[in-house]
Amino acid sequence: MMLKLTFFLALSIIAVVVVIRQIEARSIFFPMKGAPSVTGNLAAYEDVFFETADGKKLHGWFVPAASNSLAPVILFLHGNAGNIGHRWEKIRILHDLDVSVFIFDYRGYGQSEGKPSETGIHKDADAAYACLVERGITPESIIVYGESLGGAFAIDLAARKSVKALMVEDTFTSVPAMVRRTMPFIPPFILGTKLDSLSKISKVPAPKLIFHSIDDEIVPFEMGKTLFDAAAEPKRFVRLRGGHNAAFLDDFETYRSGLIKFLAAL
């Protein structure tokens, strides 16, 4: 009887973990597959296809600086939903600062192969970085930019690779910390995705710019401040106003001014 009860409890625990992991994946990644479209006036860009270490073919856009072939390149890691076609407006804003931009879709997004996961997207970020280096772009010219979920992968990349600078926008400290706020009934140890940026940001030696909106309805403002406090100098913090996905437009002048001042200081 005891053996049957133990077996039943074990199966129940496994079933709960499986269900939570499924909910977890659907709560973190919202990919939109298919060819991304440019819905605004974007400068000339190049379709780039490259491969990850585990054989996944990824797709991105390289938008060269308009007038400066030696300009820094922003390696853009986007948020958890849609695909690169939904970031054309931010690409244009960055490109107008006379830098090049390389944005790509993670596995399972847009035209990129595979299924998104924490481990997989770390490989995707590494492959995008390697793609730039193979194009002759030196690490000293690469600025990693991550928005929301992409900020976690940007922080990880900048902690392991040589880069010119790191910029993150509305990024959380870790997935377990977010779950404790939004779904406190889920034990953090069950979670398969960690994305622990708080433990990594202090390992980034490059200059850092952190944007966070005080009105962010998804990632608490305090998380951005916590990341900033944990980061080593040199660093800058820019407080925005507006929603999680629109603060860069809602508070455009503050956002653009923060970018200009940071880039000028590099």
C-alpha positions in Angstrom: 0.0 0.0 0.0 2.8 2.4 1.0 4.7 1.6 -2.3 1.6 2.4 -4.3 1.0 5.7 -2.4 4.7 6.7 -2.9 4.4 5.8 -6.7 1.2 7.9 -7.0 2.7 10.9 -5.2 5.8 10.7 -7.4 3.7 10.6 -10.6 1.6 13.5 -9.2 4.7 15.6 -8.6 6.1 14.9 -12.0 2.8 15.8 -13.6 2.7 19.1 -11.7 6.3 19.9 -12.7 5.5 19.2 -16.4 2.4 21.4 -16.3 4.3 24.2 -14.6 7.2 24.0 -17.1 4.7 24.2 -20.0 3.1 27.3 -18.4 6.5 28.7 -17.8 7.6 28.4 -21.4 4.3 29.9 -22.7 4.6 32.7 -20.2 8.2 33.7 -21.2 8.4 33.2 -25.0 5.7 34.5 -27.4 7.3 34.0 -30.8 5.8 35.1 -34.1 7.0 32.9 -37.0 7.2 33.9 -40.6 9.1 36.5 -42.6 9.2 39.8 -40.7 7.9 42.8 -42.4 9.2 46.4 -42.4 6.2 48.6 -41.6 8.0 52.0 -41.7 10.7 53.9 -43.3 13.8 51.8 -42.5 17.2 52.5 -44.0 18.7 50.1 -46.4 19.3 46.8 -44.7 20.8 43.4 -45.4 19.2 40.0 -44.7 21.7 37.9 -42.8 21.5 34.2 -42.2 23.9 32.5 -39.8 24.2 29.3 -37.9 24.4 28.5 -34.2 26.8 26.0 -32.6 24.0 23.4 -32.4 23.1 23.8 -36.1 20.1 26.2 -36.0 19.8 28.6 -38.9 18.9 32.1 -37.7 17.8 35.2 -39.6 18.6 38.9 -38.9 19.0 42.3 -40.4 22.2 44.3 -40.6 21.5 48.0 -41.0 24.8 49.8 -41.8 25.5 53.3 -40.4 24.6 55.9 -43.0 27.8 57.9 -43.1 30.4 56.3 -40.9 31.9 52.9 -41.8 33.8 52.8 -38.5 30.8 53.5 -36.4 30.0 51.1 -33.5 27.5 48.3 -34.2 24.6 47.7 -31.9 23.8 44.1 -31.4 20.1 44.2 -30.6 18.5 41.5 -28.6 14.7 42.0 -28.6 12.0 41.2 -26.2 9.9 38.1 -25.7 7.1 38.6 -28.3 6.7 39.1 -32.0 9.9 39.1 -34.2 12.4 41.7 -35.5 9.7 43.2 -37.8 8.0 44.7 -34.7 11.2 46.6 -33.8 11.6 48.7 -36.9 10.8 51.9 -35.0 13.5 51.4 -32.4 16.0 50.3 -35.1 15.3 53.6 -36.9 15.9 55.6 -33.7 19.2 53.9 -33.0 20.3 54.1 -36.7 19.6 57.9 -36.7 22.4 58.2 -34.1 24.8 57.2 -36.9 25.5 53.7 -35.7 25.1 50.3 -37.4 22.4 47.9 -36.0 22.4 44.1 -36.2 19.1 42.7 -35.0 18.2 39.0 -35.3 15.4 36.6 -34.4 16.0 34.0 -31.7 15.3 30.4 -32.6 11.6 29.9 -33.2 11.0 33.5 -34.0 10.5 35.0 -37.5 12.5 33.0 -40.0 14.8 31.4 -37.4 14.7 27.7 -36.9 14.2 25.8 -33.7 12.3 26.3 -30.4 13.1 29.1 -27.9 14.7 28.2 -24.6 17.1 29.8 -22.1 20.0 27.6 -23.2 19.1 27.9 -26.9 18.9 31.7 -26.9 22.3 31.9 -25.1 23.7 30.0 -28.1 21.8 32.3 -30.5 23.4 35.4 -28.9 26.8 33.8 -29.1 26.2 33.0 -32.8 25.1 36.6 -33.5 28.2 38.0 -31.8 30.4 35.5 -33.8 28.7 36.6 -37.0 29.7 40.2 -36.4 33.3 39.2 -35.6 33.4 37.1 -38.8 32.3 40.2 -40.7 35.4 42.0 -39.5 33.8 43.9 -36.7 36.0 44.0 -33.7 34.6 43.4 -30.1 35.7 46.9 -29.3 33.0 48.2 -31.7 30.2 46.0 -30.5 27.5 47.5 -28.2 25.1 45.0 -26.9 21.5 46.2 -26.4 18.8 44.2 -24.8 15.1 45.1 -24.3 13.1 43.4 -21.5 13.8 39.6 -21.9 16.6 40.4 -24.4 18.3 42.4 -21.6 18.9 39.2 -19.7 20.7 37.6 -22.6 22.5 40.8 -23.3 23.8 41.0 -19.7 24.9 37.3 -19.9 26.7 37.9 -23.3 28.5 41.1 -22.0 29.6 39.2 -18.9 31.3 36.6 -21.0 32.5 38.4 -24.1 34.5 41.5 -24.8 32.2 44.4 -25.9 32.4 48.1 -26.1 29.3 48.7 -24.0 26.0 47.3 -22.7 22.6 48.9 -22.8 19.5 47.3 -21.3 15.9 48.5 -21.2 13.2 47.5 -18.7 14.9 44.2 -17.7 14.2 42.0 -14.7 16.6 40.7 -12.2 15.7 37.0 -12.7 12.8 34.8 -13.7 12.3 33.4 -10.2 12.1 36.9 -8.8 9.5 37.8 -11.4 7.5 34.6 -10.6 7.6 35.4 -6.9 5.8 38.7 -7.7 3.3 37.5 -10.2 2.7 33.8 -9.2 3.9 33.4 -5.6 2.2 30.0 -5.4 4.8 28.5 -7.7 7.9 27.3 -5.8 11.0 28.9 -7.6 13.0 25.6 -7.5 10.5 24.1 -9.9 11.3 26.6 -12.6 13.5 25.5 -15.4 14.3 29.1 -16.6 16.5 31.2 -14.4 17.9 34.1 -16.4 19.7 35.4 -13.3 20.9 38.8 -14.5 21.4 40.1 -10.9 24.3 37.6 -10.4 25.9 38.4 -13.7 25.7 42.2 -14.2 28.6 42.8 -11.7 30.8 40.7 -14.0 30.3 43.1 -16.9 33.4 45.4 -17.1 32.2 47.5 -20.0 30.3 50.8 -19.6 26.6 50.2 -18.9 23.4 52.2 -19.6 20.2 51.0 -17.9 16.8 52.4 -18.9 13.8 51.6 -16.8 10.3 53.2 -16.7 8.9 54.2 -13.4 5.5 53.3 -14.9 6.5 49.8 -16.1 3.4 47.6 -15.6 5.3 44.3 -16.3 8.8 44.6 -14.9 8.9 46.6 -11.6 11.0 49.8 -11.7 12.8 48.5 -8.6 14.3 45.7 -10.6 16.0 48.1 -12.9 17.4 50.0 -9.9 18.5 46.8 -8.3 20.4 45.8 -11.5 22.0 49.3 -11.6 23.1 49.2 -8.0 24.7 45.7 -8.5 26.6 46.9 -11.6 30.2 48.1 -11.4 31.2 51.5 -12.7 31.2 53.0 -15.3 27.4 53.0 -15.4 24.4 55.3 -16.0 20.7 55.0 -15.1 18.0 56.8 -17.1 14.5 56.8 -15.6 11.7 56.9 -18.2 7.9 57.4 -18.1 5.4 55.2 -19.9 4.4 51.6 -20.4 6.7 48.6 -20.6 6.6 48.4 -24.4 6.3 52.0 -25.3 8.3 54.1 -22.8 11.0 54.7 -25.4 8.2 56.6 -27.4 6.2 57.9 -24.5 9.3 59.5 -23.1 11.2 59.9 -26.4 13.3 62.9 -25.6 14.6 61.4 -22.3 15.3 58.1 -24.1 17.1 59.7 -27.0 19.0 62.1 -24.8 20.2 59.2 -22.6 21.4 57.3 -25.7 23.3 60.4 -27.1 25.0 61.2 -23.8 26.0 57.6 -23.2 27.4 57.0 -26.8 29.3 60.3 -26.7 31.0 59.3 -23.5 32.3 56.0 -24.9 
